[in-house]
């Protein structure tokens, strides 16, 4: 089961985004700050990092630097404060997608469905 780390300081966003990801077959961990996200990432690297841009203790895009392997993780940045500058910076730093709040549910589902399922890959290889 692929793992998604959801980082947002809005409890309602955490709740509904978690439900959406679980319905798509992901295990989900939640964090409400960079600090909490880094603690989680030190224990388990996510297959998908879904993070808000503005967090109480910094910018969510900073978490890209904490990934062990950027190639094996989809990074989706979500923001209520969209700007061309932040979108360009996010993509330069390795984000695979950039979404504006309120999040387009179908677009997010499409991103989650792109994530390879480790079990499916093992089945194809074996």
N, C-alpha and C positions, 0 to 999 in steps of 0.2 A: 504494500500500500504506500503510495507516495506521500510525503510529508510536506505540509504547508505551515510556514510561520507567518502569522498575521500580526502586524505591528500598527496599532492605532490608539490614540488616546481618547477616542470616542467609544464608550461602552456599547452603545446601540450599533455602531458600525461593526465592532468586534463580534457582536452576537449574530447579526444577520449574515455577515460575510463568512463566519465560521460554519453556519448552517448550510450555506450555499456550497462551500468547499467539501463539507462532509457528504452532502448529497451527490457530489461528483466523485466520491470515492477516496478522499484524502483524510489522513489523520491531521489534526489541526492543533497547533499550540498558539497561545495568544500572549502578546506582550504590549504594555501600554507606554513603553519608553525605550530609548536606545539601550539603556543599562539592562533592562529586563530581557530585551531581545538578544543582547550579547551573551548574557548568562545562558540563555536557552541554546544559542548557536554553539557555545563551547561544549555542550553536551550532545547535540544532535544537529547536523547540518541539514537544512531544508532542501527539498526539491524545488519548492516555490517559495519565494520571499515576497509577500504582499505587504507593502509598507506605505504609511502615510508620509508625506513629505515633511510636514510640520509636526514635530514631537516636542514634548515639554523640555527635553534635554538636548535638542539638536535637530538635525535634518536626517530623515529616514534613509536618504541615499548614502549616507556615511556607512551604513551596514554592508554595502557592497564590498568594502575593503576587508570585512571580517569573514567573508566567504572563503572556505578552503579551496573551492574550485568554482570559478565563475561559469565555466563551461557547462557544469552539471546542474546549474540552478537558474530557473527563470526568475527574473527580478521584475516585479510590477510595482510601479510607483503610483500612488493615488493621492490626489491633492484637491483641496477646495480653493487653493490659491494658485491656479495655473498661470504660467507665463511662458513665453517662447524661450526665455533664458533658462528657466528651470527644466523645461522639456529637453532642450538641447544638452544641458549639463547631465541630466539623468541618463540620456542615451549614450553620451560620451563615456560616462562612468560604468556603463555596462547594463543599464536597465533594458529589458527586452520589450517593455510596454509602459505606457504613461496614460493614466486615466484621470478624468476630472470627476469630482463628486458633484452630484450623485452619480455613482458608478452605473454604467450601462451593464445590466445583469447578463444579457446575451453575449456581449463582448467579453466579459470576464469568464463566462462559461467556455467560450471558444478558446481562450488562453489556457484555461485549466485542462481542456481536452487535448491540447497540444503536448502536454507533459508526458514523456514516456513513462509507462508503468513498468517498474523494475521486474515484477513478476511476469508480465507479458514478454519482456525482452528475454528473460531467462528461458521461457518456454520456447521462444523462437530459436534461440541459440542451441538449446538441448534437443 
